[in-house]
Amino acid sequence: MPARTDRSRIVEQQSPTTQLRMITKSSVVTSLTVRAAGLVPVRLDLAHVGTAEQQLGLTLGTVLVYIRAGVTARAVADGWSAAAVGAQSLAPAVAGRRPLLIGPTTVAAMIRFAGQPKVNSAFVPARAGGAVPAMLRIEIGPVTWEVCDSTAYTSMLRAWRQAARLLGENPTEDE
């Protein structure tokens, strides 16, 4: 008797544990934490300037953020600027690895920000006798950046300000 190729039949024959491991189309990542130390490699790519399809791709280390409107980038840049008080308590630099190259093969997460996202920040002091370093925690929607030194904070703040400036100077037809 020939084997059935009916996909619904194949799914029925899988064990319950196999079915649990399958990722459905409706799966959503609800939070992402990124730890940053040292000079964070940054890249800005602006496409379709001044049109309704305008989009800025801002790569911060291994995170690629898509933004369409200047108001969105400005809200995030202002939130990072407001976190400067906490950043003053960070170490100047934490020795780390060589900076990552930037490109499609190095991106670990892609995020789209829109509207005016709320930015929260809090300084987290060192714990366990310094085994866990002090950090600045900055939350933007589902993304939390744990910034370990002032070098990382400064490089990412500079990138957000550049993004706000680029999108502010190039409003879309809708803005």
C-alpha positions in Angstrom: 0.0 0.0 0.0 1.5 3.4 -1.0 2.4 5.9 1.7 0.0 8.8 2.2 1.2 12.3 1.5 -1.8 14.0 3.1 -0.2 16.6 5.5 -3.1 16.4 8.0 -2.5 12.7 8.3 1.2 13.2 8.9 0.5 15.7 11.7 -1.9 13.2 13.4 0.8 10.5 13.4 3.4 12.7 15.2 3.9 12.2 18.9 2.5 14.9 21.4 6.0 16.1 22.2 6.8 16.6 18.5 3.7 18.7 18.1 4.6 20.8 21.1 8.0 21.6 19.6 6.5 22.9 16.4 6.4 26.7 16.2 3.0 28.1 15.0 2.6 31.1 12.7 1.1 33.0 15.6 4.2 32.8 17.8 5.4 36.2 19.1 8.5 37.2 21.0 7.2 39.3 23.9 10.5 40.5 25.3 14.2 40.7 24.3 17.2 41.6 26.5 20.4 42.8 24.9 23.6 43.4 27.0 26.0 45.9 25.6 29.6 46.8 26.6 32.3 48.7 24.9 32.0 50.4 21.5 28.7 49.2 19.9 29.0 48.9 16.1 26.3 51.0 14.5 24.9 51.3 11.0 22.2 53.5 9.6 20.5 52.7 6.3 17.8 55.1 5.0 15.7 53.9 2.1 12.8 55.4 0.0 13.5 58.9 1.5 10.5 61.3 1.7 8.0 58.7 0.6 5.3 56.8 2.5 7.6 53.8 2.2 10.5 55.6 3.9 12.3 53.3 6.4 15.5 53.6 8.5 17.3 50.5 9.4 19.4 51.2 12.5 21.7 48.3 13.5 23.0 48.5 17.1 25.3 45.6 17.5 23.2 42.5 16.7 19.8 44.3 16.9 18.3 45.7 13.7 15.6 48.3 14.4 13.3 49.6 11.7 11.8 53.1 12.1 9.7 55.1 9.6 9.0 58.4 11.3 11.1 61.1 12.8 8.7 61.4 15.8 9.5 57.8 16.7 13.3 58.1 16.5 13.1 61.4 18.4 11.0 59.8 21.2 13.7 57.1 21.6 16.6 59.5 21.4 15.0 61.7 24.0 14.5 58.7 26.3 18.1 57.7 25.9 19.2 61.3 26.7 17.0 61.3 29.8 19.0 58.2 31.0 22.2 60.2 31.1 22.0 60.6 34.9 22.1 56.9 35.4 24.9 56.5 32.8 27.2 58.8 34.8 27.5 56.0 37.4 28.7 53.5 34.8 32.3 52.4 34.5 34.1 54.2 31.6 34.6 51.0 29.6 34.5 47.3 30.2 37.1 45.3 28.3 35.5 43.1 25.8 36.0 41.3 22.5 36.7 42.9 19.2 33.8 44.8 17.7 31.5 42.8 15.5 31.3 43.3 11.8 27.9 44.6 10.8 25.8 42.9 8.1 22.9 40.6 7.6 24.7 37.6 9.0 25.3 39.3 12.3 21.7 40.4 13.1 20.2 38.4 15.9 16.9 40.3 16.2 14.8 42.6 14.1 12.4 45.0 15.7 10.0 47.7 14.3 9.2 50.8 16.4 6.3 53.1 15.6 4.4 55.9 17.2 6.0 57.4 20.3 7.3 54.5 22.3 7.8 55.0 26.0 11.4 54.7 27.2 12.1 53.7 30.8 15.5 53.6 32.4 16.9 52.6 35.7 20.4 52.3 37.1 21.1 48.8 38.6 24.0 48.8 41.1 26.7 46.1 41.1 25.8 42.9 43.0 27.6 39.9 44.6 30.7 41.9 45.4 31.1 43.2 41.9 30.7 39.7 40.2 27.6 41.2 38.6 28.5 44.6 37.2 26.5 47.7 37.5 24.4 48.5 34.5 21.9 50.9 33.0 18.7 49.2 32.0 16.8 51.0 29.2 13.4 49.6 28.1 11.7 50.5 24.9 8.6 48.4 24.4 9.6 44.7 24.4 13.3 45.5 24.2 15.6 45.9 27.2 19.1 47.1 26.7 21.4 46.4 29.7 24.2 48.9 29.1 27.4 47.9 31.1 29.6 51.0 30.5 29.5 54.6 29.4 31.3 53.8 26.1 28.3 51.6 25.1 25.8 54.1 26.3 27.5 57.0 24.4 27.8 55.0 21.1 24.1 54.0 21.2 22.9 57.5 22.3 24.9 58.9 19.3 23.2 56.4 17.0 19.7 57.3 18.2 20.4 61.0 17.8 21.6 60.4 14.2 18.5 58.4 13.5 16.3 61.2 14.8 18.2 63.8 12.8 18.0 61.7 9.6 14.3 61.1 9.9 13.6 64.6 11.1 15.3 66.1 8.1 13.5 63.8 5.7 9.8 63.8 6.7 7.4 61.4 4.9 4.4 62.5 2.9 2.3 61.5 6.0 4.2 63.7 8.5 
